[in-house]
Amino acid sequence: MSGMHHDSHQAGAESFAALRTKALESLLVEKGLITTDVIDTVVRAYEQDIGPLNGAKVVARAWIDPAYKQRLLADGTAAIAELGFGGREGVDMVVLENTPTVHNVVVCTLCSCYPWPVLGLPPSWYKSYAYRSRVVREPRVVLREFGLELPESVEIRVWDSNSDIRYMVLPERPSGTEYLSEAALVPLVTRDAMIGVAKVQVPATPARR
């Protein structure tokens, strides 16, 4: 697993930001300017749709363009920027390729460092103490709880995101998608597959595009 570069100042700053966000949210709700349902809807959209769609576009491009894939694995930040994605939480991006013999999974053991420009907001389970502590010690067990059963022959590598480096997984392209276009591949790629707790699945009857 990669070394950790967190420090107490970084953790404290993130905690302050979280508290400030909660305070502003409570104030807006109290004044009737917004409802908790609206907040939840927006958060879900950025967690599951808007943010991860950027990462899915990166993955789909890498699947169909070998030259782009090579650039992505060599310099994730620059290659991701080619598609117009980047920002404060993705200044130094490292992309990890899953293969039939190696499976990568990402965690942030001390807080919730996460590549927002390509994956949106981190899901609640990613920030939980249970995930942060257990995936390092027993990754195969944790992945099984997510529904991902990997053969013992597959090596699992756990990567610790931190304030300096954000990691993103390049999932394996599933067989049966060779005839699909880049645009058709994008909807197949999930946030969880780009964190490494799932594999990309092929629908029973994928659309041809």
Buried (B, 14 or more C-beta within 10 A) or exposed (E): EEEBBBEEEBEEEBEEEEEEEEEEEEEBBEEEEEEEEEEEEEBBEBBBEEBBBBBBBBBBBBBBEEEBBEBBBEBBBEBBBEBEBBEEBBEBBBBBBBEEEEBBBBBBBBBBBBBBBBBBBBBEEBBEEEBBEBBBEEBBEBBEEBEBEBEEEEEBBBBBBBBEBBBBBBBBBBEEBEEBEBEBBBBBBBBBBBBBBBBBEEEEEBEEE
